[in-house]
Amino acid sequence: MNEASKKFNEAVLRLKAPCILAFDEIDYITPGSPTADHWRREFVDFWRNIRAGYQAATRAGGKLSVLVCGVSSKWFSVESIDGVENAALSFVPEEYLSPLPRGAAVAMIKNVGAMAGLHFEDAAAEAIAAACSDMPFWIRKACSYIHGRTDTAARPLTMTKDAIGPSLKFFIENEGASMATVALQHLFRVYPELKSTALAILGDSKDGQSPAALRVLKNYGLVSARGNLSGSIIEAGLRRLLDESAVGVVEVDKQPEVKLKLGLSDWVEEIQIISRRRNLIERRLRGVAFNFIRFVSLTDKSKNSKDIILSALDAQRRSELSGYKVEEIAERIYWRELINIISKNWDVFQAVFYDKRILKENASIVNERPDAHAKDIDLADVALYRRALDWFEACLEKM
């Protein structure tokens, strides 16, 4: 590490022009990294060296800036890590965490829309910004969705609040809720103390709200100054998380006198629970898989996320899906294809699923879908199916 620090300082002092160090997906190189445990030990040393280089550049009159992007700033706000003073403390100012001011969000929507021949009225732009909690990334995704559902031949076109309403609503319920769920799951994994306060606000309850957690949620723009959830996407994401945690497992009666073979009509409640759990797992798995693939393409510019996904499919399906965007492909792939994408990119997903053989075995069981096939099932079938669902839930819980 000393040698690395020395070389970094030397490189910084040789700079002839302003330099920006950009760190995207910063959560993967923090003590809470889901993929690399060594950052628990190396985080402080790493940022001590970055800080030393930054200070050396400042003393020499150079211009070195650091750009940090990620889901959580927790590890830049704790005073120590495993008893060692945190060299990254306050490196990211708190005021940088907040989303765009509403006026800036509206201006961004109108400016970008104009380039695509779409004139967003103030009320329409306000509605998009409000739904997306003024988060730039979510705003861009929402606008991209509206753009894709608007006839190109009809442009230039004025976009009113009523005109965008159905598209915005559909986006929130589908793509928006999924994006928010993934982001919230990650945030709550790093900041578990925020979850109870966020869910209390969702339920319009003052009980369980922590002032400290509320302050952090407001800093991130997830909660408004009035203490309400800041947008429809946040609300949809939290409701989805709440739905997932509310799905329980019905214990099967193991008494000997229970008839072993039962038809589907005898298993209505159990089948409904199984179906609901499987749908939630598949939705989460799609989000995890496609986000990981995107991360690979961002860190390795020689790889394209769409090419990675299509290469895991058979020739016919590649031909069928090649004309779609990555987000659209995610909605169209089957369960087996999703598992193939994970299997063929095992180096990316091994830290989540550990054993490829067990992954395929459980995936095969889940794919049986007893609720979709007219066949008898028994207690052993149900127990095996639930165990497979339990395995996927346990793996995804780490995310």
C-alpha positions as CSV (number, residue, x, y, z in Angstrom):
1,M,0.0,0.0,0.0
2,N,2.9,2.4,0.7
3,E,4.3,1.8,-2.7
4,A,0.9,2.4,-4.3
5,S,0.5,5.6,-2.3
6,K,3.9,6.9,-3.4
7,K,3.2,6.2,-7.1
8,F,-0.2,7.9,-6.8
9,N,1.3,11.0,-5.3
10,E,4.0,11.1,-8.0
11,A,1.3,10.8,-10.7
12,V,-0.7,13.6,-9.1
13,L,2.2,15.9,-9.0
14,R,3.0,15.3,-12.7
15,L,-0.5,16.5,-13.7
16,K,-0.4,19.3,-16.2
17,A,-4.2,19.7,-16.5
18,P,-7.1,19.5,-14.1
19,C,-8.0,15.9,-13.2
20,I,-11.1,14.2,-12.0
21,L,-11.1,10.9,-10.2
22,A,-14.6,9.4,-10.7
23,F,-15.8,6.5,-8.6
24,D,-19.1,5.0,-9.7
25,E,-21.0,2.3,-7.8
26,I,-18.9,3.3,-4.8
27,D,-20.8,0.8,-2.5
28,Y,-18.9,-2.1,-4.0
29,I,-15.6,-0.7,-2.6
30,T,-16.8,0.1,0.9
31,P,-16.7,-2.0,4.1
32,G,-20.3,-3.0,3.4
33,S,-19.5,-4.3,-0.1
34,P,-21.7,-7.3,-1.0
35,T,-18.9,-8.7,-3.3
36,A,-15.5,-8.0,-1.7
37,D,-14.9,-8.5,2.0
38,H,-11.4,-7.2,1.8
39,W,-12.7,-3.6,1.7
40,R,-13.5,-3.9,5.4
41,R,-9.8,-3.9,6.0
42,E,-8.6,-1.8,3.1
43,F,-11.1,1.1,2.9
44,V,-9.4,3.4,5.4
45,D,-5.9,2.9,3.8
46,F,-7.3,3.4,0.4
47,W,-9.0,6.7,1.2
48,R,-6.0,7.8,3.3
49,N,-3.9,7.6,0.2
50,I,-6.5,9.4,-1.9
51,R,-6.7,12.2,0.7
52,A,-2.8,12.4,0.7
53,G,-2.7,12.7,-3.0
54,Y,-5.5,15.3,-3.0
55,Q,-3.6,17.4,-0.4
56,A,-0.4,17.1,-2.3
57,A,-2.0,18.3,-5.5
58,T,-3.5,21.3,-3.6
59,R,-0.2,22.3,-2.1
60,A,1.4,22.1,-5.6
61,G,-1.3,24.3,-7.1
62,G,-2.8,21.5,-9.1
63,K,-6.5,20.9,-9.7
64,L,-7.6,17.4,-8.6
65,S,-11.3,16.7,-8.0
66,V,-13.0,13.6,-6.7
67,L,-16.5,12.5,-7.9
68,V,-18.2,9.8,-5.9
69,C,-21.4,8.1,-7.0
70,G,-23.4,5.4,-5.2
71,V,-26.5,4.5,-3.2
72,S,-25.2,5.4,0.3
73,S,-22.8,7.7,1.8
74,K,-22.7,5.9,5.2
75,W,-19.1,5.0,5.0
76,F,-18.1,8.6,4.4
77,S,-19.9,9.7,7.6
78,V,-18.9,7.2,10.3
79,E,-16.0,8.4,12.5
80,S,-14.1,5.0,12.7
81,I,-14.2,1.6,11.1
82,D,-13.2,-1.3,13.3
83,G,-11.6,1.2,15.7
84,V,-9.5,2.9,13.1
85,E,-10.1,6.6,12.3
86,N,-12.0,6.9,9.0
87,A,-9.8,8.8,6.5
88,A,-12.9,9.3,4.3
89,L,-14.9,11.1,7.0
90,S,-16.8,14.0,5.6
91,F,-15.1,13.6,2.2
92,V,-18.6,13.8,0.7
93,P,-20.4,16.9,2.0
94,E,-23.9,16.2,3.3
95,E,-25.4,18.8,1.0
96,Y,-24.3,16.9,-2.0
97,L,-26.6,14.0,-1.2
98,S,-29.9,15.8,-2.0
99,P,-31.6,15.5,-5.3
100,L,-32.1,18.4,-7.7
101,P,-34.1,21.5,-6.7
102,R,-37.6,21.3,-8.3
103,G,-36.9,24.2,-10.6
104,A,-33.7,22.5,-11.9
105,A,-35.5,19.2,-12.4
106,V,-38.2,20.9,-14.4
107,A,-35.7,22.8,-16.5
108,M,-33.8,19.6,-17.2
109,I,-37.0,17.8,-18.4
110,K,-38.0,20.7,-20.6
111,N,-34.5,21.1,-22.1
112,V,-34.0,17.4,-22.9
113,G,-37.5,17.0,-24.1
114,A,-37.1,19.9,-26.6
115,M,-34.2,18.0,-28.2
116,A,-36.5,15.1,-28.9
117,G,-39.3,17.3,-30.2
118,L,-41.4,17.2,-27.0
119,H,-42.5,20.4,-25.4
120,F,-43.3,19.6,-21.8
121,E,-45.7,22.1,-20.2
122,D,-44.8,23.2,-16.7
123,A,-47.5,21.1,-15.1
124,A,-46.3,18.0,-17.0
125,A,-42.7,18.5,-16.1
126,E,-43.7,19.2,-12.4
127,A,-45.6,15.9,-12.4
128,I,-42.6,13.9,-13.6
129,A,-40.2,15.6,-11.2
130,A,-42.5,15.1,-8.3
131,A,-43.2,11.4,-9.0
132,C,-39.4,10.8,-9.3
133,S,-38.5,12.7,-6.1
134,D,-36.4,15.0,-8.3
135,M,-33.8,12.2,-8.7
136,P,-32.0,12.9,-12.1
137,F,-31.6,9.2,-13.0
138,W,-35.2,8.3,-12.3
139,I,-36.4,11.4,-14.2
140,R,-34.3,10.4,-17.2
141,K,-35.8,6.9,-17.1
142,A,-39.3,8.2,-16.8
143,C,-38.8,10.6,-19.7
144,S,-37.2,7.9,-21.8
145,Y,-40.2,5.7,-21.2
146,I,-42.6,8.5,-22.2
147,H,-40.4,9.3,-25.2
148,G,-40.6,5.6,-26.3
149,R,-44.4,5.6,-26.1
150,T,-44.9,8.8,-28.1
151,D,-45.3,8.7,-31.9
152,T,-42.3,10.2,-33.6
153,A,-44.2,11.2,-36.7
154,A,-46.5,13.5,-34.5
155,R,-43.6,15.6,-33.3
156,P,-43.0,18.4,-32.4
157,L,-45.6,17.8,-29.8
158,T,-46.8,19.6,-26.7
159,M,-46.9,17.3,-23.7
160,T,-49.6,18.2,-21.2
161,K,-50.0,16.7,-17.7
162,D,-53.1,14.7,-18.9
163,A,-51.2,13.4,-21.9
164,I,-48.3,12.0,-20.0
165,G,-50.5,10.7,-17.1
166,P,-51.1,7.2,-18.3
167,S,-47.5,6.6,-19.4
168,L,-46.1,8.0,-16.1
169,K,-48.5,5.9,-14.1
170,F,-47.5,2.7,-16.0
171,F,-43.8,3.6,-15.6
172,I,-44.2,4.0,-11.9
173,E,-46.1,0.8,-11.3
174,N,-43.6,-1.3,-13.4
175,E,-40.1,0.1,-14.0
176,G,-40.1,2.8,-11.4
177,A,-41.2,0.6,-8.6
178,S,-38.6,-2.0,-9.5
179,M,-35.8,0.6,-9.6
180,A,-36.9,2.0,-6.3
181,T,-37.1,-1.4,-4.7
182,V,-33.5,-2.3,-5.8
183,A,-32.2,1.1,-4.6
184,L,-34.0,0.8,-1.3
185,Q,-32.9,-2.8,-0.7
186,H,-29.3,-1.7,-1.2
187,L,-29.8,1.4,1.1
188,F,-31.4,-0.6,3.8
189,R,-28.7,-3.2,3.7
190,V,-26.1,-0.5,4.3
191,Y,-28.4,1.5,6.6
192,P,-30.7,-1.1,8.2
193,E,-31.8,1.5,10.8
194,L,-33.6,3.5,8.1
195,K,-36.1,0.8,7.1
196,S,-38.4,1.0,10.1
197,T,-38.7,4.8,9.8
198,A,-39.4,4.7,6.1
199,L,-42.1,2.0,6.5
200,A,-43.6,4.0,9.4
201,I,-43.9,7.0,7.1
202,L,-45.5,4.8,4.4
203,G,-48.1,3.7,7.0
204,D,-48.6,7.3,8.1
205,S,-47.5,6.3,11.6
206,K,-45.5,8.4,14.0
207,D,-44.5,5.3,16.0
208,G,-41.2,3.8,15.1
209,Q,-39.8,7.0,13.5
210,S,-36.3,7.8,14.5
211,P,-35.3,11.5,14.3
212,A,-31.8,10.5,13.2
213,A,-33.1,8.1,10.5
214,L,-35.6,10.7,9.4
215,R,-32.8,13.3,9.0
216,V,-30.8,10.9,6.8
217,L,-33.9,10.1,4.7
218,K,-34.5,13.8,4.2
219,N,-30.8,14.3,3.2
220,Y,-31.2,11.6,0.5
221,G,-34.4,13.2,-0.7
222,L,-36.6,10.2,0.1
223,V,-38.6,12.2,2.6
224,S,-39.9,15.7,2.1
225,A,-39.3,18.6,4.6
226,R,-42.9,17.9,5.9
227,G,-42.0,14.4,6.7
228,N,-43.9,12.7,3.9
229,L,-42.5,10.3,1.2
230,S,-41.1,12.6,-1.5
231,G,-42.5,10.9,-4.6
232,S,-44.8,8.2,-6.1
233,I,-41.8,6.0,-7.1
234,I,-40.5,5.9,-3.5
235,E,-43.9,5.0,-2.3
236,A,-44.3,2.2,-4.9
237,G,-40.9,0.8,-4.1
238,L,-41.6,0.8,-0.3
239,R,-45.0,-0.9,-0.9
240,R,-43.3,-3.6,-2.9
241,L,-40.7,-4.2,-0.2
242,L,-43.6,-4.3,2.3
243,D,-45.4,-6.9,0.2
244,E,-42.3,-9.0,0.0
245,S,-41.8,-9.0,3.7
246,A,-45.4,-9.8,4.3
247,V,-45.4,-13.0,2.3
248,G,-45.4,-15.8,4.8
249,V,-45.0,-19.5,4.6
250,V,-47.9,-21.7,5.6
251,E,-46.7,-24.7,7.6
252,V,-47.9,-28.0,6.1
253,D,-49.7,-30.3,8.4
254,K,-47.4,-33.3,8.9
255,Q,-49.9,-35.5,10.8
256,P,-50.0,-39.1,9.5
257,E,-53.7,-39.1,8.9
258,V,-53.5,-36.3,6.3
259,K,-54.1,-37.6,2.8
260,L,-50.8,-37.4,0.9
261,K,-52.2,-36.9,-2.6
262,L,-54.3,-33.7,-3.1
263,G,-55.7,-31.9,-6.1
264,L,-55.2,-28.2,-6.8
265,S,-58.6,-27.4,-5.5
266,D,-57.4,-28.6,-2.0
267,W,-54.4,-26.3,-2.1
268,V,-55.9,-23.0,-3.1
269,E,-54.4,-20.9,-0.3
270,E,-51.0,-22.7,-0.4
271,I,-50.8,-22.3,-4.2
272,Q,-51.6,-18.6,-4.0
273,I,-48.8,-18.1,-1.5
274,I,-46.3,-20.1,-3.6
275,S,-47.3,-18.2,-6.7
276,R,-46.9,-14.8,-5.0
277,R,-43.5,-15.7,-3.5
278,R,-42.3,-16.9,-6.9
279,N,-43.4,-13.8,-8.7
280,L,-41.7,-11.6,-6.1
281,I,-38.5,-13.6,-6.4
282,E,-38.5,-13.5,-10.2
283,R,-39.1,-9.7,-10.1
284,R,-36.2,-9.2,-7.7
285,L,-34.0,-11.6,-9.6
286,R,-34.5,-9.7,-12.9
287,G,-33.6,-6.5,-11.2
288,V,-30.4,-7.9,-9.6
289,A,-29.3,-9.7,-12.7
290,F,-29.7,-6.8,-15.1
291,N,-28.2,-4.3,-12.6
292,F,-25.1,-6.5,-12.2
293,I,-24.8,-6.9,-16.0
294,R,-25.0,-3.1,-16.3
295,F,-22.3,-2.7,-13.7
296,V,-20.0,-5.1,-15.7
297,S,-20.5,-3.0,-18.8
298,L,-19.8,0.2,-16.9
299,T,-16.5,-1.1,-15.4
300,D,-15.3,-2.8,-18.6
301,K,-16.0,-0.6,-21.6
302,S,-15.1,-3.6,-23.9
303,K,-18.4,-5.3,-22.8
304,N,-21.9,-4.2,-23.8
305,S,-24.7,-5.1,-21.4
306,K,-27.1,-6.0,-24.3
307,D,-24.5,-8.3,-26.0
308,I,-23.8,-10.0,-22.6
309,I,-27.5,-10.8,-22.2
310,L,-28.2,-11.9,-25.8
311,S,-25.1,-14.1,-25.8
312,A,-26.7,-16.2,-23.1
313,L,-29.8,-16.9,-25.2
314,D,-30.3,-19.3,-28.0
315,A,-30.1,-18.1,-31.6
316,Q,-33.9,-17.8,-32.2
317,R,-34.4,-15.8,-29.1
318,R,-31.4,-13.6,-29.9
319,S,-33.0,-12.8,-33.2
320,E,-36.4,-12.1,-31.6
321,L,-35.0,-9.8,-29.0
322,S,-32.1,-8.1,-30.8
323,G,-34.2,-5.1,-31.8
324,Y,-35.2,-4.2,-28.2
325,K,-33.5,-2.1,-25.6
326,V,-32.0,-3.7,-22.5
327,E,-34.9,-2.6,-20.3
328,E,-37.4,-4.1,-22.8
329,I,-35.4,-7.4,-23.0
330,A,-35.6,-7.7,-19.2
331,E,-39.4,-7.7,-19.4
332,R,-39.5,-10.4,-22.1
333,I,-37.0,-13.1,-21.1
334,Y,-38.3,-16.3,-19.5
335,W,-37.3,-17.8,-16.2
336,R,-34.9,-20.4,-17.7
337,E,-33.3,-17.6,-19.8
338,L,-32.8,-15.5,-16.7
339,I,-31.0,-18.4,-15.0
340,N,-28.9,-19.0,-18.1
341,I,-27.8,-15.3,-18.0
342,I,-26.7,-15.8,-14.4
343,S,-25.0,-19.1,-15.1
344,K,-23.0,-17.9,-18.1
345,N,-21.8,-14.9,-16.2
346,W,-21.0,-16.9,-13.0
347,D,-17.9,-14.8,-12.1
348,V,-20.3,-11.8,-11.6
349,F,-23.0,-13.7,-9.6
350,Q,-21.0,-16.3,-7.6
351,A,-20.8,-14.0,-4.6
352,V,-24.6,-14.0,-4.5
353,F,-25.5,-17.6,-5.3
354,Y,-22.2,-19.4,-4.3
355,D,-22.9,-22.8,-5.9
356,K,-24.0,-23.0,-9.6
357,R,-25.2,-26.6,-9.3
358,I,-27.6,-25.7,-6.4
359,L,-28.7,-22.6,-8.3
360,K,-29.8,-24.7,-11.3
361,E,-31.4,-27.4,-9.1
362,N,-33.6,-24.8,-7.3
363,A,-34.3,-22.9,-10.5
364,S,-35.6,-26.1,-12.1
365,I,-37.9,-26.8,-9.1
366,V,-39.2,-23.2,-9.2
367,N,-39.8,-23.5,-12.9
368,E,-42.3,-26.4,-12.3
369,R,-45.0,-23.9,-11.4
370,P,-47.6,-26.2,-9.8
371,D,-50.2,-23.4,-10.0
372,A,-49.9,-23.3,-13.8
373,H,-50.1,-27.0,-14.6
374,A,-53.2,-29.2,-14.1
375,K,-51.6,-32.0,-12.1
376,D,-51.8,-33.4,-8.6
377,I,-49.3,-32.4,-6.0
378,D,-48.4,-33.9,-2.7
379,L,-46.9,-32.6,0.6
380,A,-43.4,-33.5,-0.5
381,D,-43.8,-31.5,-3.7
382,V,-44.9,-28.5,-1.8
383,A,-42.1,-28.8,0.8
384,L,-39.5,-29.1,-2.0
385,Y,-40.9,-26.1,-3.8
386,R,-41.0,-24.0,-0.7
387,R,-37.4,-25.0,0.1
388,A,-36.3,-23.8,-3.4
389,L,-38.1,-20.5,-2.8
390,D,-36.4,-20.2,0.6
391,W,-33.0,-20.7,-1.0
392,F,-33.6,-17.9,-3.5
393,E,-35.0,-15.5,-0.9
394,A,-31.9,-16.2,1.4
395,C,-29.5,-15.4,-1.5
396,L,-31.4,-12.2,-2.5
397,E,-31.7,-11.0,1.1
398,K,-28.0,-10.2,1.0
399,M,-28.5,-7.7,-1.7
